[in-house]
Amino acid sequence: MDKQDIDKISLEQALIDVEIANKRVLDLTARLTMLSRELLEARARINGGATQSIDYGLTSGDEKLRQIAASRVFRLARMFSPKLRRLL
């Protein structure tokens, strides 16, 4: 195994790690946004006021995951990495 093979494997793993980290961040962001809205609605019910709709301009987590899965980098990493294929 030469240096180029090791570099290729390292690059593959780095791409996989970045994509997985991005998915986790997006999932946690979607959960946080959902829970924040639930909290605001609960506070409004307790206070007897009208629920205010807040638009943070965020896309849903599922939509963002679809965008990532459609990205060239992700498709390239998935094509070359058996680990990523097993994960998905």
Backbone as CSV, one residue per row, in Angstrom:
resi,resn,N_x,N_y,N_z,CA_x,CA_y,CA_z,C_x,C_y,C_z
1,MET,0.856,-1.170,0.000,0.000,0.000,0.000,0.905,1.236,0.000
2,ASP,0.763,2.065,-1.004,1.616,3.236,-1.090,0.900,4.480,-0.541
3,LYS,1.625,5.577,-0.553,1.124,6.830,0.020,-0.152,7.309,-0.678
4,GLN,-0.258,7.138,-1.977,-1.452,7.571,-2.708,-2.687,6.786,-2.279
5,ASP,-2.518,5.493,-2.047,-3.642,4.679,-1.571,-4.105,5.148,-0.199
6,ILE,-3.144,5.415,0.669,-3.477,5.880,2.014,-4.161,7.240,1.947
7,ASP,-3.650,8.127,1.092,-4.267,9.443,0.930,-5.699,9.323,0.414
8,LYS,-5.913,8.417,-0.535,-7.257,8.215,-1.094,-8.215,7.707,-0.022
9,ILE,-7.753,6.765,0.781,-8.585,6.223,1.859,-8.877,7.311,2.889
10,SER,-7.869,8.095,3.227,-8.053,9.176,4.197,-9.049,10.208,3.682
11,LEU,-8.969,10.537,2.405,-9.899,11.497,1.813,-11.321,10.940,1.828
12,GLU,-11.470,9.680,1.469,-12.788,9.044,1.506,-13.384,9.109,2.903
13,GLN,-12.585,8.752,3.893,-13.073,8.736,5.267,-13.413,10.145,5.730
14,ALA,-12.611,11.128,5.343,-12.886,12.511,5.720,-14.208,12.984,5.112
15,LEU,-14.449,12.639,3.851,-15.711,13.018,3.209,-16.901,12.360,3.905
16,ILE,-16.746,11.111,4.250,-17.816,10.397,4.960,-18.076,11.053,6.307
17,ASP,-17.013,11.352,7.030,-17.157,11.955,8.354,-17.845,13.317,8.274
18,VAL,-17.498,14.098,7.269,-18.121,15.415,7.109,-19.608,15.272,6.803
19,GLU,-19.949,14.369,5.916,-21.363,14.181,5.568,-22.176,13.689,6.764
20,ILE,-21.625,12.778,7.528,-22.326,12.268,8.706,-22.484,13.377,9.736
21,ALA,-21.437,14.151,9.946,-21.522,15.262,10.896,-22.574,16.270,10.442
22,ASN,-22.623,16.550,9.142,-23.634,17.479,8.625,-25.042,16.949,8.866
23,LYS,-25.231,15.654,8.643,-26.553,15.065,8.887,-26.948,15.191,10.348
24,ARG,-25.996,14.956,11.224,-26.286,15.058,12.658,-26.649,16.486,13.044
25,VAL,-25.896,17.446,12.539,-26.179,18.850,12.839,-27.560,19.236,12.322
26,LEU,-27.878,18.824,11.107,-29.190,19.158,10.545,-30.317,18.499,11.325
27,ASP,-30.118,17.259,11.728,-31.134,16.572,12.516,-31.346,17.272,13.852
28,LEU,-30.255,17.613,14.519,-30.377,18.289,15.806,-31.000,19.676,15.655
29,THR,-30.662,20.368,14.589,-31.253,21.685,14.341,-32.753,21.573,14.115
30,ALA,-33.164,20.574,13.336,-34.597,20.370,13.093,-35.322,20.047,14.392
31,ARG,-34.704,19.201,15.210,-35.322,18.867,16.500,-35.430,20.086,17.401
32,LEU,-34.363,20.872,17.457,-34.362,22.076,18.290,-35.427,23.059,17.828
33,THR,-35.540,23.239,16.524,-36.552,24.149,15.978,-37.953,23.665,16.324
34,MET,-38.196,22.368,16.175,-39.502,21.812,16.485,-39.826,21.997,17.971
35,LEU,-38.869,21.692,18.832,-39.101,21.819,20.265,-39.278,23.280,20.681
36,SER,-38.565,24.192,20.025,-38.731,25.614,20.319,-40.141,26.079,19.968
37,ARG,-40.641,25.628,18.830,-42.002,25.992,18.443,-43.025,25.398,19.403
38,GLU,-42.805,24.146,19.823,-43.707,23.537,20.797,-43.692,24.304,22.109
39,LEU,-42.518,24.734,22.527,-42.402,25.511,23.769,-43.156,26.829,23.647
40,LEU,-42.986,27.511,22.523,-43.704,28.778,22.324,-45.218,28.568,22.331
41,GLU,-45.672,27.494,21.706,-47.107,27.203,21.691,-47.614,26.884,23.093
42,ALA,-46.838,26.138,23.860,-47.242,25.802,25.224,-47.298,27.053,26.094
43,ARG,-46.323,27.920,25.953,-46.333,29.183,26.720,-47.537,30.028,26.352
44,ALA,-47.855,30.060,25.065,-49.001,30.854,24.630,-50.297,30.283,25.204
45,ARG,-50.423,28.967,25.239,-51.623,28.346,25.823,-51.727,28.647,27.308
46,ILE,-50.600,28.593,28.003,-50.594,28.871,29.440,-50.973,30.322,29.700
47,ASN,-50.441,31.209,28.905,-50.710,32.640,29.080,-52.048,33.052,28.479
48,GLY,-52.709,32.157,27.775,-53.995,32.470,27.162,-53.890,33.348,25.932
49,GLY,-52.701,33.576,25.459,-52.516,34.423,24.281,-52.551,33.609,23.010
50,ALA,-52.548,34.276,21.926,-52.553,33.613,20.615,-51.144,33.094,20.324
51,THR,-51.074,31.961,19.696,-49.795,31.387,19.301,-49.233,32.198,18.138
52,GLN,-47.995,32.599,18.303,-47.350,33.340,17.230,-46.564,32.373,16.368
53,SER,-46.707,32.522,15.088,-45.953,31.683,14.168,-44.631,32.370,13.868
54,ILE,-43.559,31.651,14.084,-42.234,32.213,13.838,-41.621,31.467,12.672
55,ASP,-41.193,32.201,11.661,-40.552,31.597,10.501,-39.079,31.958,10.546
56,TYR,-38.244,30.977,10.799,-36.811,31.214,10.882,-36.140,31.095,9.515
57,GLY,-36.918,30.781,8.499,-36.339,30.640,7.173,-35.551,29.351,7.010
58,LEU,-35.803,28.356,7.857,-35.081,27.099,7.774,-35.882,26.101,6.955
59,THR,-35.175,25.321,6.188,-35.850,24.234,5.492,-35.972,23.076,6.465
60,SER,-36.865,22.186,6.183,-37.030,21.039,7.075,-35.779,20.172,7.027
61,GLY,-35.571,19.418,8.089,-34.398,18.548,8.151,-34.394,17.521,7.045
62,ASP,-35.576,16.970,6.735,-35.659,15.967,5.669,-35.280,16.562,4.320
63,GLU,-35.724,17.778,4.078,-35.403,18.432,2.806,-33.892,18.672,2.703
64,LYS,-33.282,19.106,3.794,-31.842,19.361,3.784,-31.064,18.056,3.586
65,LEU,-31.534,16.974,4.199,-30.876,15.678,4.000,-30.969,15.234,2.548
66,ARG,-32.113,15.492,1.906,-32.255,15.164,0.478,-31.271,15.986,-0.363
67,GLN,-31.086,17.251,0.017,-30.141,18.093,-0.711,-28.718,17.565,-0.577
68,ILE,-28.362,17.138,0.637,-27.018,16.601,0.853,-26.830,15.312,0.061
69,ALA,-27.832,14.424,0.138,-27.731,13.145,-0.574,-27.625,13.355,-2.077
70,ALA,-28.167,14.453,-2.585,-28.108,14.736,-4.018,-26.798,15.433,-4.413
71,SER,-25.998,15.831,-3.436,-24.771,16.568,-3.753,-23.753,15.659,-4.440
72,ARG,-22.911,16.249,-5.236,-21.895,15.491,-5.976,-20.891,14.832,-5.039
73,VAL,-20.474,15.570,-4.026,-19.481,15.033,-3.092,-20.032,13.797,-2.397
74,PHE,-21.277,13.873,-1.962,-21.892,12.758,-1.259,-22.029,11.553,-2.191
75,ARG,-22.495,11.785,-3.409,-22.638,10.678,-4.361,-21.285,10.053,-4.672
76,LEU,-20.271,10.887,-4.819,-18.923,10.385,-5.097,-18.410,9.547,-3.921
77,ALA,-18.585,10.049,-2.724,-18.136,9.311,-1.541,-18.903,8.000,-1.411
78,ARG,-20.205,8.039,-1.662,-21.022,6.827,-1.559,-20.594,5.798,-2.599
79,MET,-20.232,6.274,-3.786,-19.844,5.373,-4.856,-18.540,4.636,-4.516
80,PHE,-17.609,5.328,-3.857,-16.300,4.746,-3.595,-16.152,4.134,-2.212
81,SER,-17.117,4.334,-1.355,-16.933,3.866,0.008,-17.943,2.793,0.405
82,PRO,-17.479,1.590,0.633,-18.380,0.528,1.089,-18.955,0.828,2.471
83,LYS,-18.205,1.523,3.329,-18.689,1.875,4.656,-19.932,2.770,4.544
84,LEU,-19.872,3.745,3.665,-20.997,4.670,3.504,-22.193,3.938,2.899
85,ARG,-21.941,3.034,1.962,-23.051,2.261,1.373,-23.757,1.433,2.439
86,ARG,-22.984,0.845,3.336,-23.600,0.064,4.425,-24.382,0.950,5.370
87,LEU,-23.872,2.145,5.632,-24.543,3.065,6.539,-25.885,3.516,5.993
88,LEU,-25.953,3.715,4.681,-27.194,4.184,4.065,-28.021,2.995,3.702
